[in-house]
Amino acid sequence: MRWITRSAVAVCAVMLLSPATHATAASPLDLTSGFYVNPNSAPATWARTNPSDSRSSRIQSSIGSKPIARWFGNDATIGSTVADYAGAADGQDKLPVLVAYNIPNRDACGGHSGGGAGSASAYRTWISGFAAGIGTKPAVVIIEPDALAAYGCLTQAQRDEMAGLLKYATEQLKAKAPNTYAYLDAGNAGWGTPSTMAYRLNEAGVANIRGFSVNVSNYYTTSQSISYAGAVNSFLPAARPFVVDTSRNANGRNSDPNGWCNPAGAKLGVAAQAGGGADMVLWVKTPGVSDGPCGIAPGTPAGTFNPDLAIRLINGT
């Protein structure tokens, strides 16, 4: 494994750096040879278990064989779960993308993916284990999609709690996962103003980590998302790197107010790569996994893979 040959150098570098610079001790891109393809992603698993279905080969070749983020929620053994996943990627010298998605009052506005940890204390325990599970292995982490953007659906007390928990998450990843690039989620080009998002990012500890993510689980084009991220950066004390979710954005977002929820006409975007106008473009949302019982998949709950959704994303219909 190439990373193993370089990890000792990276770890030594971390030990020599002050705590304030832990999060940028080593670039996970430099420590790996491309992005990790999860063999057990929802589309890959569906294709493998439905070999006689006429859609199977297209879903596997267009989606299941591509690097896709893995989302992690409530799990009593989160540390070992994350360690196993990051370790599997490390064993192939590849870079895994993980999504921390367990904050209390999760998906406060949409509601389809509601839930999260049962208390602030439970979340602190969970995110601490999550970060420790990554350890010195290279990784990319998206922190709590929609959390900052959903403040308008929370009480002031809930907002204050969420801001504190997000800051704690950034501190834990900084301290325990030095070879991770972590990004606080900053909503999308159509949700909130850049100045407001910059304030929330700053309050939630974006300075502790690599930067922020945009367009997670949404459909805005990469150019729209880059423009939005640039506007957010113009209001931060110091500009931060950002990543864009391109999993479903090739055709952009339609004008339907509910166009965030399994809309017709969406299409797969550029697969994961470094650069692309951002730090990275990534498939954060798993293509073919439903946003909720809505749009063109009214009978498919959030988080459930639907092969018809996958085929429509391949075709752009």
NORUR-V53767 format. One record per residue. N is the residue number from 1. RES is the residue in one letter. SS is DSSP state (H for helix, E for strand, C for the rest). PHI is phi in radians with two decimals (none if undefined). NEAR is the number of other C-alpha atoms within 12 Angstrom. Layout:
# NORUR-V53767
<<N & RES & SS & PHI & NEAR> <N & RES & SS & PHI & NEAR>>
This chain:
# NORUR-V53767
<<1 & M & C & none & 17> <2 & R & H & -1.11 & 20> <3 & W & H & -1.10 & 32> <4 & I & H & -1.05 & 21> <5 & T & H & -1.21 & 14> <6 & R & H & -1.88 & 24> <7 & S & H & -1.14 & 28> <8 & A & H & -1.07 & 18> <9 & V & H & -1.13 & 18> <10 & A & H & -1.09 & 30> <11 & V & H & -1.12 & 28> <12 & C & H & -1.09 & 17> <13 & A & H & -1.09 & 23> <14 & V & H & -1.06 & 29> <15 & M & H & -1.14 & 20> <16 & L & H & -1.47 & 14> <17 & L & C & -1.46 & 18> <18 & S & C & -1.26 & 15> <19 & P & H & -0.95 & 21> <20 & A & H & -1.18 & 18> <21 & T & H & -2.00 & 23> <22 & H & H & -0.95 & 35> <23 & A & H & -1.15 & 42> <24 & T & H & -2.00 & 33> <25 & A & C & -1.13 & 34> <26 & A & C & -2.65 & 34> <27 & S & C & -1.44 & 33> <28 & P & C & -1.13 & 42> <29 & L & C & -1.16 & 29> <30 & D & C & -1.29 & 25> <31 & L & C & -1.57 & 36> <32 & T & C & -2.40 & 32> <33 & S & C & -2.13 & 24> <34 & G & C & 1.93 & 29> <35 & F & E & -1.51 & 36> <36 & Y & C & -1.37 & 39> <37 & V & C & -1.76 & 35> <38 & N & C & -1.32 & 32> <39 & P & C & -1.20 & 25> <40 & N & C & -1.97 & 24> <41 & S & C & -1.10 & 32> <42 & A & H & -1.02 & 34> <43 & P & H & -1.19 & 43> <44 & A & H & -1.16 & 34> <45 & T & H & -1.14 & 23> <46 & W & H & -1.08 & 30> <47 & A & H & -1.11 & 32> <48 & R & H & -1.21 & 23> <49 & T & H & -1.63 & 16> <50 & N & C & -2.27 & 18> <51 & P & C & -1.13 & 16> <52 & S & C & -1.53 & 11> <53 & D & C & -1.25 & 16> <54 & S & C & -1.12 & 14> <55 & R & C & -1.55 & 28> <56 & S & H & -1.04 & 27> <57 & S & H & -1.16 & 26> <58 & R & H & -1.19 & 27> <59 & I & H & -1.12 & 38> <60 & Q & H & -1.18 & 35> <61 & S & H & -1.24 & 19> <62 & S & H & -1.59 & 30> <63 & I & H & -2.23 & 46> <64 & G & H & -1.07 & 38> <65 & S & C & -1.58 & 29> <66 & K & C & -1.78 & 34> <67 & P & C & -1.21 & 39> <68 & I & C & -2.32 & 42> <69 & A & C & -1.13 & 45> <70 & R & E & -1.84 & 38> <71 & W & E & -1.65 & 36> <72 & F & E & -2.12 & 33> <73 & G & C & -2.05 & 33> <74 & N & C & -1.06 & 30> <75 & D & C & -2.78 & 24> <76 & A & C & -1.15 & 19> <77 & T & C & -2.06 & 20> <78 & I & H & -1.01 & 30> <79 & G & H & -1.03 & 27> <80 & S & H & -1.28 & 22> <81 & T & H & -1.08 & 26> <82 & V & H & -1.19 & 39> <83 & A & H & -1.06 & 28> <84 & D & H & -1.12 & 21> <85 & Y & H & -1.20 & 36> <86 & A & H & -1.10 & 42> <87 & G & H & -1.19 & 29> <88 & A & H & -1.10 & 26> <89 & A & H & -1.15 & 37> <90 & D & H & -1.06 & 36> <91 & G & H & -1.10 & 22> <92 & Q & C & -1.84 & 25> <93 & D & C & 1.08 & 30> <94 & K & C & -2.03 & 32> <95 & L & E & -1.77 & 44> <96 & P & E & -1.49 & 49> <97 & V & E & -1.97 & 47> <98 & L & E & -2.07 & 44> <99 & V & E & -2.08 & 39> <100 & A & E & -1.50 & 43> <101 & Y & C & -2.47 & 39> <102 & N & C & -2.63 & 40> <103 & I & C & -1.25 & 44> <104 & P & C & -0.98 & 35> <105 & N & C & 1.15 & 37> <106 & R & E & -1.01 & 36> <107 & D & C & 0.89 & 31> <108 & A & C & -1.11 & 28> <109 & C & C & -1.57 & 21> <110 & G & C & -1.23 & 26> <111 & G & C & 1.44 & 21> <112 & H & C & -1.16 & 24> <113 & S & C & -2.02 & 30> <114 & G & C & -1.10 & 28> <115 & G & E & 2.30 & 22> <116 & G & C & 1.69 & 30> <117 & A & C & -1.02 & 28> <118 & G & C & -1.33 & 20> <119 & S & C & -2.78 & 21> <120 & A & H & -1.07 & 25> <121 & S & H & -1.10 & 18> <122 & A & H & -1.11 & 21> <123 & Y & H & -1.18 & 36> <124 & R & H & -1.06 & 31> <125 & T & H & -1.11 & 27> <126 & W & H & -1.12 & 37> <127 & I & H & -1.23 & 47> <128 & S & H & -1.12 & 32> <129 & G & H & -1.16 & 30> <130 & F & H & -1.02 & 42> <131 & A & H & -1.13 & 45> <132 & A & H & -1.12 & 32> <133 & G & H & -1.12 & 31> <134 & I & H & -1.25 & 44> <135 & G & C & 1.02 & 33> <136 & T & C & -1.55 & 41> <137 & K & C & -1.23 & 45> <138 & P & C & -1.19 & 53> <139 & A & E & -2.85 & 49> <140 & V & E & -2.07 & 54> <141 & V & E & -2.25 & 48> <142 & I & E & -1.72 & 50> <143 & I & E & -1.69 & 53> <144 & E & C & 0.89 & 48> <145 & P & C & -0.89 & 44> <146 & D & C & 1.31 & 43> <147 & A & C & -1.03 & 47> <148 & L & C & -1.19 & 50> <149 & A & H & -1.22 & 39> <150 & A & H & -1.60 & 33> <151 & Y & H & -0.98 & 30> <152 & G & H & -1.14 & 21> <153 & C & H & -1.78 & 20> <154 & L & C & -2.09 & 22> <155 & T & C & -1.31 & 14> <156 & Q & H & -1.06 & 13> <157 & A & H & -1.10 & 13> <158 & Q & H & -1.17 & 24> <159 & R & H & -1.10 & 27> <160 & D & H & -1.07 & 21> <161 & E & H & -1.10 & 27> <162 & M & H & -1.12 & 40> <163 & A & H & -1.03 & 34> <164 & G & H & -1.14 & 28> <165 & L & H & -1.23 & 37> <166 & L & H & -1.13 & 44> <167 & K & H & -1.10 & 32> <168 & Y & H & -1.07 & 33> <169 & A & H & -1.07 & 42> <170 & T & H & -1.12 & 45> <171 & E & H & -1.17 & 34> <172 & Q & H & -1.15 & 35> <173 & L & H & -1.17 & 46> <174 & K & H & -1.07 & 41> <175 & A & H & -1.37 & 33> <176 & K & H & -1.88 & 33> <177 & A & C & -2.28 & 46> <178 & P & C & -1.17 & 45> <179 & N & C & -1.80 & 46> <180 & T & E & -1.87 & 47> <181 & Y & E & -1.67 & 48> <182 & A & E & -1.91 & 51> <183 & Y & E & -2.35 & 47> <184 & L & E & -1.29 & 52> <185 & D & E & -1.28 & 45> <186 & A & C & -2.11 & 51> <187 & G & C & 1.22 & 44> <188 & N & C & -2.59 & 44> <189 & A & C & -1.12 & 34> <190 & G & C & -1.95 & 31> <191 & W & C & -2.24 & 28> <192 & G & C & 1.52 & 23> <193 & T & C & -1.73 & 23> <194 & P & H & -1.02 & 29> <195 & S & H & -1.15 & 22> <196 & T & H & -1.14 & 25> <197 & M & H & -1.13 & 40> <198 & A & H & -1.08 & 36> <199 & Y & H & -1.04 & 25> <200 & R & H & -1.17 & 37> <201 & L & H & -1.07 & 44> <202 & N & H & -1.11 & 33> <203 & E & H & -1.10 & 27> <204 & A & C & -1.55 & 35> <205 & G & C & 1.62 & 36> <206 & V & H & -1.05 & 43> <207 & A & H & -1.16 & 32> <208 & N & H & -1.37 & 35> <209 & I & C & -2.24 & 44> <210 & R & C & -1.16 & 43> <211 & G & E & 3.03 & 42> <212 & F & E & -2.46 & 52> <213 & S & E & -2.00 & 53> <214 & V & E & -2.37 & 56> <215 & N & C & 1.20 & 46> <216 & V & C & -1.07 & 47> <217 & S & C & 1.12 & 49> <218 & N & C & -2.09 & 47> <219 & Y & C & -2.23 & 46> <220 & Y & C & -1.11 & 37> <221 & T & C & -1.09 & 34> <222 & T & H & -1.09 & 39> <223 & S & H & -1.12 & 27> <224 & Q & H & -1.09 & 27> <225 & S & H & -1.21 & 38> <226 & I & H & -1.14 & 32> <227 & S & H & -1.10 & 24> <228 & Y & H & -1.08 & 35> <229 & A & H & -1.08 & 40> <230 & G & H & -1.10 & 32> <231 & A & H & -1.15 & 26> <232 & V & H & -1.03 & 37> <233 & N & H & -1.06 & 31> <234 & S & H & -1.16 & 20> <235 & F & H & -1.80 & 22> <236 & L & C & -1.47 & 27> <237 & P & C & -1.01 & 17> <238 & A & C & -2.52 & 17> <239 & A & C & -1.07 & 21> <240 & R & C & -2.09 & 33> <241 & P & E & -1.08 & 32> <242 & F & E & -2.53 & 44> <243 & V & E & -2.16 & 45> <244 & V & E & -2.13 & 53> <245 & D & E & -1.41 & 52> <246 & T & C & -1.92 & 47> <247 & S & C & -1.09 & 43> <248 & R & C & -2.49 & 50> <249 & N & E & -1.95 & 42> <250 & A & C & -1.09 & 29> <251 & N & C & -1.74 & 28> <252 & G & C & 1.29 & 31> <253 & R & C & -1.81 & 33> <254 & N & C & -1.37 & 23> <255 & S & C & -1.47 & 14> <256 & D & C & -1.11 & 16> <257 & P & C & -0.98 & 12> <258 & N & C & -1.72 & 20> <259 & G & C & -1.22 & 24> <260 & W & C & -1.51 & 34> <261 & C & C & -2.05 & 34> <262 & N & C & 0.85 & 43> <263 & P & C & -1.34 & 36> <264 & A & C & -1.28 & 31> <265 & G & C & 1.51 & 30> <266 & A & C & -1.32 & 37> <267 & K & E & -2.55 & 35> <268 & L & C & -0.95 & 41> <269 & G & C & -1.71 & 39> <270 & V & C & -1.05 & 31> <271 & A & C & -1.22 & 36> <272 & A & C & -0.92 & 35> <273 & Q & E & -2.82 & 29> <274 & A & E & -1.31 & 27> <275 & G & C & 1.48 & 19> <276 & G & C & 1.32 & 22> <277 & G & C & 1.62 & 24> <278 & A & C & -2.42 & 29> <279 & D & C & -0.96 & 30> <280 & M & E & -2.69 & 37> <281 & V & E & -1.92 & 40> <282 & L & E & -2.40 & 48> <283 & W & C & -1.59 & 46> <284 & V & C & -1.43 & 47> <285 & K & C & -1.29 & 45> <286 & T & C & -1.35 & 47> <287 & P & C & -1.05 & 52> <288 & G & C & 1.71 & 45> <289 & V & E & -1.53 & 39> <290 & S & C & -1.17 & 37> <291 & D & C & -1.39 & 39> <292 & G & C & 2.65 & 31> <293 & P & C & -1.33 & 24> <294 & C & E & -2.78 & 23> <295 & G & C & 1.01 & 24> <296 & I & C & -1.50 & 28> <297 & A & E & -2.34 & 27> <298 & P & C & -1.14 & 19> <299 & G & C & -1.84 & 18> <300 & T & C & -1.95 & 24> <301 & P & C & -1.11 & 24> <302 & A & C & -0.99 & 29> <303 & G & C & 1.51 & 28> <304 & T & C & -1.76 & 29> <305 & F & E & -1.34 & 33> <306 & N & C & -2.22 & 34> <307 & P & H & -1.08 & 34> <308 & D & H & -1.16 & 31> <309 & L & H & -1.05 & 40> <310 & A & H & -1.07 & 43> <311 & I & H & -1.12 & 33> <312 & R & H & -1.15 & 29> <313 & L & H & -1.22 & 35> <314 & I & H & -1.13 & 33> <315 & N & H & -1.47 & 22> <316 & G & C & 1.32 & 23> <317 & T & C & -2.02 & 20>>
